[in-house]
Amino acid sequence: MSTQTDPFKFVEKILTTRTGPSLTFMEVHVLEAIEIMGKEESIGRIKLSKELGLGEGAVRTLLKHLKKQGLVTVTPKLGCKLTKNGRKIYEIIKSKIAGPLEIPKTSITLGIYNMGVLVRKAANVVGYGLEQRDAAIKVGASGATTLVYKNSLLTMPGIEENCFKDALNVKEMLISNFSPQEDDVIIIGSADDKATAKLGAKAAAFETLKMLYRKSS
């Protein structure tokens, strides 16, 4: 990977250099806030709160920290808007992560609701998917299923047999919607509700992206 800005350093500053009460948001919420604001161009705090599934107080604190890092501006007229440096972070996320995509319950998924995301060119940092599973569980999901695309095949790390034997429809859905390329990774977050499944998938994707950046640094 190139010497692009590490999109996680500013998150670490927010989560580790704070003072006062404990934060009620996590790394995934900070990065999702950047992603949402990048897609929306500008957004009101109430709408951002609903999109993130966080209370308005937590979002207000999150925005205060992002503003302190020089990544957002907040005004009554324009709402919440990324700065030039904020957009750099958004473009990195946008270039590496695609989705989410709702996946039906099958033999390869872990919950009632399942959401998939793709992380581009990250197969070399995926072992058996344990880090991705742990990242998803940390935010309340049931877990995560990690798949890698190598030699034109979509497989589960460490599993030699065809994991899609009883889930061909899911394989076709993933290939059709994500069009994975060599060394891409697809992560399916699972939970008892759609919002948590999505959060789990995103948390696992961000963890994978972090590993990719750290390995290249």
ZADO-1210 file (C-alpha; in nm, 4 decimals, padded with zeros to 6 digits):
<atoms>
<atom x="00.0000" y="00.0000" z="00.0000" code="MET" pos="1"/>
<atom x="00.1146" y="00.3547" z="-00.0639" code="SER" pos="2"/>
<atom x="00.2039" y="00.6152" z="00.1958" code="THR" pos="3"/>
<atom x="-00.1565" y="00.7335" z="00.2186" code="GLN" pos="4"/>
<atom x="-00.2773" y="00.8891" z="00.5425" code="THR" pos="5"/>
<atom x="-00.3561" y="00.6289" z="00.8051" code="ASP" pos="6"/>
<atom x="-00.7307" y="00.6839" z="00.8627" code="PRO" pos="7"/>
<atom x="-00.7107" y="00.5349" z="01.2110" code="PHE" pos="8"/>
<atom x="-00.4576" y="00.7608" z="01.3817" code="LYS" pos="9"/>
<atom x="-00.7112" y="01.0370" z="01.4364" code="PHE" pos="10"/>
<atom x="-00.9586" y="00.7839" z="01.5812" code="VAL" pos="11"/>
<atom x="-00.6985" y="00.6719" z="01.8330" code="GLU" pos="12"/>
<atom x="-00.6483" y="01.0338" z="01.9376" code="LYS" pos="13"/>
<atom x="-01.0216" y="01.0731" z="01.9930" code="ILE" pos="14"/>
<atom x="-01.0532" y="00.7522" z="02.1928" code="LEU" pos="15"/>
<atom x="-00.7331" y="00.7808" z="02.4005" code="THR" pos="16"/>
<atom x="-00.6653" y="01.1505" z="02.4648" code="THR" pos="17"/>
<atom x="-01.0131" y="01.2429" z="02.5880" code="ARG" pos="18"/>
<atom x="-01.0918" y="01.3830" z="02.9321" code="THR" pos="19"/>
<atom x="-01.4140" y="01.3711" z="03.1309" code="GLY" pos="20"/>
<atom x="-01.6844" y="01.0999" z="03.1245" code="PRO" pos="21"/>
<atom x="-01.6411" y="00.7738" z="02.9348" code="SER" pos="22"/>
<atom x="-01.7312" y="00.7906" z="02.5681" code="LEU" pos="23"/>
<atom x="-02.0513" y="00.6185" z="02.4582" code="THR" pos="24"/>
<atom x="-01.9333" y="00.5597" z="02.1023" code="PHE" pos="25"/>
<atom x="-01.6652" y="00.3364" z="01.9526" code="MET" pos="26"/>
<atom x="-01.4169" y="00.3416" z="01.6676" code="GLU" pos="27"/>
<atom x="-01.6742" y="00.2089" z="01.4223" code="VAL" pos="28"/>
<atom x="-01.9085" y="00.4998" z="01.5000" code="HIS" pos="29"/>
<atom x="-01.6371" y="00.7582" z="01.4352" code="VAL" pos="30"/>
<atom x="-01.5484" y="00.6075" z="01.0990" code="LEU" pos="31"/>
<atom x="-01.9122" y="00.5597" z="01.0038" code="GLU" pos="32"/>
<atom x="-01.9789" y="00.9234" z="01.0870" code="ALA" pos="33"/>
<atom x="-01.7021" y="01.0228" z="00.8442" code="ILE" pos="34"/>
<atom x="-01.8500" y="00.7880" z="00.5835" code="GLU" pos="35"/>
<atom x="-02.2041" y="00.9213" z="00.6248" code="ILE" pos="36"/>
<atom x="-02.0947" y="01.2850" z="00.6084" code="MET" pos="37"/>
<atom x="-01.8863" y="01.2095" z="00.3004" code="GLY" pos="38"/>
<atom x="-02.1842" y="01.0588" z="00.1202" code="LYS" pos="39"/>
<atom x="-02.4286" y="01.3284" z="00.2311" code="GLU" pos="40"/>
<atom x="-02.1950" y="01.6269" z="00.1723" code="GLU" pos="41"/>
<atom x="-02.3639" y="01.7896" z="00.4720" code="SER" pos="42"/>
<atom x="-02.6032" y="01.6511" z="00.7309" code="ILE" pos="43"/>
<atom x="-02.7916" y="01.7690" z="01.0388" code="GLY" pos="44"/>
<atom x="-02.6942" y="01.6372" z="01.3799" code="ARG" pos="45"/>
<atom x="-03.0344" y="01.4766" z="01.4426" code="ILE" pos="46"/>
<atom x="-03.0230" y="01.2855" z="01.1138" code="LYS" pos="47"/>
<atom x="-02.6627" y="01.1809" z="01.1794" code="LEU" pos="48"/>
<atom x="-02.7709" y="01.0547" z="01.5213" code="SER" pos="49"/>
<atom x="-03.0399" y="00.8355" z="01.3620" code="LYS" pos="50"/>
<atom x="-02.8019" y="00.7068" z="01.0947" code="GLU" pos="51"/>
<atom x="-02.5444" y="00.6069" z="01.3566" code="LEU" pos="52"/>
<atom x="-02.7946" y="00.4674" z="01.6051" code="GLY" pos="53"/>
<atom x="-02.6491" y="00.6893" z="01.8783" code="LEU" pos="54"/>
<atom x="-02.8079" y="00.9403" z="02.1113" code="GLY" pos="55"/>
<atom x="-02.7811" y="01.3089" z="02.0281" code="GLU" pos="56"/>
<atom x="-02.5512" y="01.3686" z="02.3241" code="GLY" pos="57"/>
<atom x="-02.3060" y="01.1044" z="02.2039" code="ALA" pos="58"/>
<atom x="-02.3122" y="01.2475" z="01.8514" code="VAL" pos="59"/>
<atom x="-02.2562" y="01.5975" z="01.9848" code="ARG" pos="60"/>
<atom x="-01.9461" y="01.4723" z="02.1693" code="THR" pos="61"/>
<atom x="-01.8276" y="01.2767" z="01.8661" code="LEU" pos="62"/>
<atom x="-01.8579" y="01.5844" z="01.6455" code="LEU" pos="63"/>
<atom x="-01.6745" y="01.7961" z="01.9005" code="LYS" pos="64"/>
<atom x="-01.3787" y="01.5582" z="01.8825" code="HIS" pos="65"/>
<atom x="-01.3871" y="01.5419" z="01.5027" code="LEU" pos="66"/>
<atom x="-01.3941" y="01.9210" z="01.4925" code="LYS" pos="67"/>
<atom x="-01.0961" y="01.9350" z="01.7284" code="LYS" pos="68"/>
<atom x="-00.9054" y="01.7072" z="01.4902" code="GLN" pos="69"/>
<atom x="-00.9845" y="01.9454" z="01.2029" code="GLY" pos="70"/>
<atom x="-01.2010" y="01.6931" z="01.0186" code="LEU" pos="71"/>
<atom x="-01.5463" y="01.8525" z="01.0322" code="VAL" pos="72"/>
<atom x="-01.7164" y="02.1889" z="01.0541" code="THR" pos="73"/>
<atom x="-02.0515" y="02.2318" z="01.2283" code="VAL" pos="74"/>
<atom x="-02.2743" y="02.5340" z="01.1651" code="THR" pos="75"/>
<atom x="-02.6479" y="02.5970" z="01.2174" code="PRO" pos="76"/>
<atom x="-02.6910" y="02.6797" z="00.8482" code="LYS" pos="77"/>
<atom x="-02.4825" y="02.4081" z="00.6801" code="LEU" pos="78"/>
<atom x="-02.4994" y="02.1375" z="00.9457" code="GLY" pos="79"/>
<atom x="-02.2130" y="01.8880" z="00.9763" code="CYS" pos="80"/>
<atom x="-01.9687" y="01.8931" z="00.6877" code="LYS" pos="81"/>
<atom x="-01.6294" y="01.7336" z="00.6268" code="LEU" pos="82"/>
<atom x="-01.3258" y="01.9550" z="00.5886" code="THR" pos="83"/>
<atom x="-01.0643" y="01.8905" z="00.3210" code="LYS" pos="84"/>
<atom x="-00.8753" y="01.6640" z="00.5605" code="ASN" pos="85"/>
<atom x="-01.1986" y="01.4906" z="00.6580" code="GLY" pos="86"/>
<atom x="-01.2743" y="01.4188" z="00.2945" code="ARG" pos="87"/>
<atom x="-00.9303" y="01.2609" z="00.2545" code="LYS" pos="88"/>
<atom x="-01.0268" y="01.0096" z="00.5215" code="ILE" pos="89"/>
<atom x="-01.3636" y="00.9532" z="00.3541" code="TYR" pos="90"/>
<atom x="-01.2018" y="00.8904" z="00.0150" code="GLU" pos="91"/>
<atom x="-00.9724" y="00.6291" z="00.1699" code="ILE" pos="92"/>
<atom x="-01.2700" y="00.4476" z="00.3234" code="ILE" pos="93"/>
<atom x="-01.4708" y="00.4790" z="00.0023" code="LYS" pos="94"/>
<atom x="-01.1857" y="00.3378" z="-00.2073" code="SER" pos="95"/>
<atom x="-01.1396" y="00.0311" z="00.0134" code="LYS" pos="96"/>
<atom x="-01.4854" y="-00.0634" z="00.1459" code="ILE" pos="97"/>
<atom x="-01.8085" y="-00.1425" z="-00.0420" code="ALA" pos="98"/>
<atom x="-02.1507" y="-00.2324" z="00.0938" code="GLY" pos="99"/>
<atom x="-02.3382" y="-00.3138" z="00.3046" code="PRO" pos="100"/>
<atom x="-02.5447" y="-00.5845" z="00.1364" code="LEU" pos="101"/>
<atom x="-02.8189" y="-00.7760" z="00.3167" code="GLU" pos="102"/>
<atom x="-02.7601" y="-01.1515" z="00.3044" code="ILE" pos="103"/>
<atom x="-03.0252" y="-01.4192" z="00.3743" code="PRO" pos="104"/>
<atom x="-02.9803" y="-01.6654" z="00.6593" code="LYS" pos="105"/>
<atom x="-02.7906" y="-01.9702" z="00.5286" code="THR" pos="106"/>
<atom x="-02.5408" y="-02.2341" z="00.6388" code="SER" pos="107"/>
<atom x="-02.2475" y="-01.9885" z="00.6191" code="ILE" pos="108"/>
<atom x="-02.4080" y="-01.7071" z="00.8203" code="THR" pos="109"/>
<atom x="-02.4425" y="-01.6825" z="01.1965" code="LEU" pos="110"/>
<atom x="-02.7565" y="-01.4851" z="01.2725" code="GLY" pos="111"/>
<atom x="-03.1134" y="-01.4043" z="01.1838" code="ILE" pos="112"/>
<atom x="-02.9909" y="-01.0905" z="01.0068" code="TYR" pos="113"/>
<atom x="-02.6718" y="-01.0793" z="00.8047" code="ASN" pos="114"/>
<atom x="-02.4984" y="-00.7889" z="00.6309" code="MET" pos="115"/>
<atom x="-02.1998" y="-00.8192" z="00.3982" code="GLY" pos="116"/>
<atom x="-01.9240" y="-00.5712" z="00.3158" code="VAL" pos="117"/>
<atom x="-01.6243" y="-00.5950" z="00.0853" code="LEU" pos="118"/>
<atom x="-01.2709" y="-00.4826" z="00.1712" code="VAL" pos="119"/>
<atom x="-01.0501" y="-00.4449" z="-00.1337" code="ARG" pos="120"/>
<atom x="-00.7051" y="-00.6107" z="-00.1556" code="LYS" pos="121"/>
<atom x="-00.6944" y="-00.7182" z="00.2080" code="ALA" pos="122"/>
<atom x="-00.6607" y="-01.0984" z="00.1835" code="ALA" pos="123"/>
<atom x="-00.2967" y="-01.0885" z="00.2935" code="ASN" pos="124"/>
<atom x="-00.3914" y="-00.9679" z="00.6429" code="VAL" pos="125"/>
<atom x="-00.6714" y="-01.2203" z="00.6982" code="VAL" pos="126"/>
<atom x="-00.5801" y="-01.5333" z="00.8906" code="GLY" pos="127"/>
<atom x="-00.8755" y="-01.7499" z="00.9874" code="TYR" pos="128"/>
<atom x="-01.1141" y="-01.4590" z="01.0363" code="GLY" pos="129"/>
<atom x="-01.0738" y="-01.4452" z="01.4150" code="LEU" pos="130"/>
<atom x="-00.9900" y="-01.0750" z="01.4267" code="GLU" pos="131"/>
<atom x="-01.2952" y="-00.9992" z="01.2145" code="GLN" pos="132"/>
<atom x="-01.5168" y="-01.2149" z="01.4373" code="ARG" pos="133"/>
<atom x="-01.3865" y="-01.0470" z="01.7528" code="ASP" pos="134"/>
<atom x="-01.4354" y="-00.6976" z="01.6083" code="ALA" pos="135"/>
<atom x="-01.7969" y="-00.7802" z="01.5250" code="ALA" pos="136"/>
<atom x="-01.8667" y="-00.9295" z="01.8679" code="ILE" pos="137"/>
<atom x="-01.7145" y="-00.6231" z="02.0365" code="LYS" pos="138"/>
<atom x="-01.9928" y="-00.4037" z="01.8947" code="VAL" pos="139"/>
<atom x="-02.2705" y="-00.6466" z="01.9910" code="GLY" pos="140"/>
<atom x="-02.3000" y="-00.8701" z="01.6839" code="ALA" pos="141"/>
<atom x="-02.3184" y="-01.2497" z="01.7028" code="SER" pos="142"/>
<atom x="-02.0000" y="-01.2760" z="01.4987" code="GLY" pos="143"/>
<atom x="-01.8689" y="-01.2495" z="01.1447" code="ALA" pos="144"/>
<atom x="-01.8034" y="-01.4824" z="00.8524" code="THR" pos="145"/>
<atom x="-01.4906" y="-01.3929" z="00.6542" code="THR" pos="146"/>
<atom x="-01.4398" y="-01.4937" z="00.2900" code="LEU" pos="147"/>
<atom x="-01.1426" y="-01.4315" z="00.0600" code="VAL" pos="148"/>
<atom x="-01.1345" y="-01.4154" z="-00.3184" code="TYR" pos="149"/>
<atom x="-00.8252" y="-01.5897" z="-00.4577" code="LYS" pos="150"/>
<atom x="-00.7601" y="-01.7593" z="-00.7901" code="ASN" pos="151"/>
<atom x="-01.1130" y="-01.6640" z="-00.8997" code="SER" pos="152"/>
<atom x="-01.2614" y="-01.8559" z="-00.6064" code="LEU" pos="153"/>
<atom x="-01.4516" y="-01.7272" z="-00.3047" code="LEU" pos="154"/>
<atom x="-01.3540" y="-01.9385" z="-00.0042" code="THR" pos="155"/>
<atom x="-01.3541" y="-01.9426" z="00.3738" code="MET" pos="156"/>
<atom x="-00.9991" y="-01.9324" z="00.5218" code="PRO" pos="157"/>
<atom x="-00.8915" y="-02.2667" z="00.6649" code="GLY" pos="158"/>
<atom x="-01.1855" y="-02.4556" z="00.5132" code="ILE" pos="159"/>
<atom x="-01.0928" y="-02.6839" z="00.2242" code="GLU" pos="160"/>
<atom x="-01.4401" y="-02.8030" z="00.1315" code="GLU" pos="161"/>
<atom x="-01.6866" y="-02.5898" z="-00.0626" code="ASN" pos="162"/>
<atom x="-01.8482" y="-02.3685" z="00.2001" code="CYS" pos="163"/>
<atom x="-02.1209" y="-02.2689" z="-00.0486" code="PHE" pos="164"/>
<atom x="-02.2403" y="-02.6263" z="-00.1081" code="LYS" pos="165"/>
<atom x="-02.5757" y="-02.5455" z="00.0531" code="ASP" pos="166"/>
<atom x="-02.5677" y="-02.1712" z="-00.0148" code="ALA" pos="167"/>
<atom x="-02.5113" y="-02.1259" z="-00.3870" code="LEU" pos="168"/>
<atom x="-02.7641" y="-01.8422" z="-00.3938" code="ASN" pos="169"/>
<atom x="-02.5515" y="-01.6451" z="-00.1466" code="VAL" pos="170"/>
<atom x="-02.2357" y="-01.7038" z="-00.3498" code="LYS" pos="171"/>
<atom x="-02.4081" y="-01.5777" z="-00.6630" code="GLU" pos="172"/>
<atom x="-02.5442" y="-01.2763" z="-00.4730" code="MET" pos="173"/>
<atom x="-02.2003" y="-01.1832" z="-00.3379" code="LEU" pos="174"/>
<atom x="-02.0273" y="-01.2215" z="-00.6741" code="ILE" pos="175"/>
<atom x="-02.3006" y="-01.0337" z="-00.8584" code="SER" pos="176"/>
<atom x="-02.3210" y="-00.7400" z="-00.6181" code="ASN" pos="177"/>
<atom x="-01.9571" y="-00.6979" z="-00.5154" code="PHE" pos="178"/>
<atom x="-01.7742" y="-00.8194" z="-00.8299" code="SER" pos="179"/>
<atom x="-01.4735" y="-00.9188" z="-00.6160" code="PRO" pos="180"/>
<atom x="-01.1231" y="-00.9059" z="-00.7590" code="GLN" pos="181"/>
<atom x="-00.8115" y="-01.1034" z="-00.6616" code="GLU" pos="182"/>
<atom x="-00.7276" y="-01.0704" z="-00.2886" code="ASP" pos="183"/>
<atom x="-01.0533" y="-00.8963" z="-00.1994" code="ASP" pos="184"/>
<atom x="-01.2232" y="-00.9892" z="00.1289" code="VAL" pos="185"/>
<atom x="-01.5953" y="-01.0168" z="00.2020" code="ILE" pos="186"/>
<atom x="-01.7111" y="-01.0040" z="00.5633" code="ILE" pos="187"/>
<atom x="-02.0638" y="-01.0946" z="00.6717" code="ILE" pos="188"/>
<atom x="-02.1688" y="-00.9571" z="01.0086" code="GLY" pos="189"/>
<atom x="-02.4526" y="-01.1384" z="01.1852" code="SER" pos="190"/>
<atom x="-02.6923" y="-01.0428" z="01.4635" code="ALA" pos="191"/>
<atom x="-03.0507" y="-01.0641" z="01.5831" code="ASP" pos="192"/>
<atom x="-03.1318" y="-00.7275" z="01.4249" code="ASP" pos="193"/>
<atom x="-03.0291" y="-00.5618" z="01.0997" code="LYS" pos="194"/>
<atom x="-02.8658" y="-00.2542" z="01.2524" code="ALA" pos="195"/>
<atom x="-02.6320" y="-00.4585" z="01.4734" code="THR" pos="196"/>
<atom x="-02.5482" y="-00.6954" z="01.1878" code="ALA" pos="197"/>
<atom x="-02.4466" y="-00.3935" z="00.9791" code="LYS" pos="198"/>
<atom x="-02.2457" y="-00.2470" z="01.2675" code="LEU" pos="199"/>
<atom x="-02.0678" y="-00.5794" z="01.3143" code="GLY" pos="200"/>
<atom x="-01.9799" y="-00.6041" z="00.9460" code="ALA" pos="201"/>
<atom x="-01.8507" y="-00.2464" z="00.9386" code="LYS" pos="202"/>
<atom x="-01.6484" y="-00.2913" z="01.2578" code="ALA" pos="203"/>
<atom x="-01.4864" y="-00.6050" z="01.1146" code="ALA" pos="204"/>
<atom x="-01.4186" y="-00.4269" z="00.7846" code="ALA" pos="205"/>
<atom x="-01.2574" y="-00.1292" z="00.9587" code="PHE" pos="206"/>
<atom x="-01.0462" y="-00.3657" z="01.1705" code="GLU" pos="207"/>
<atom x="-00.9280" y="-00.5385" z="00.8515" code="THR" pos="208"/>
<atom x="-00.8483" y="-00.2058" z="00.6897" code="LEU" pos="209"/>
<atom x="-00.6550" y="-00.1004" z="00.9997" code="LYS" pos="210"/>
<atom x="-00.4505" y="-00.4217" z="00.9837" code="MET" pos="211"/>
<atom x="-00.3790" y="-00.3546" z="00.6167" code="LEU" pos="212"/>
<atom x="-00.2504" y="-00.0039" z="00.6870" code="TYR" pos="213"/>
<atom x="-00.0433" y="-00.1098" z="00.9859" code="ARG" pos="214"/>
<atom x="00.1211" y="-00.3928" z="00.7923" code="LYS" pos="215"/>
<atom x="00.2262" y="-00.1531" z="00.5149" code="SER" pos="216"/>
<atom x="00.3618" y="00.1138" z="00.7497" code="SER" pos="217"/>
</atoms>
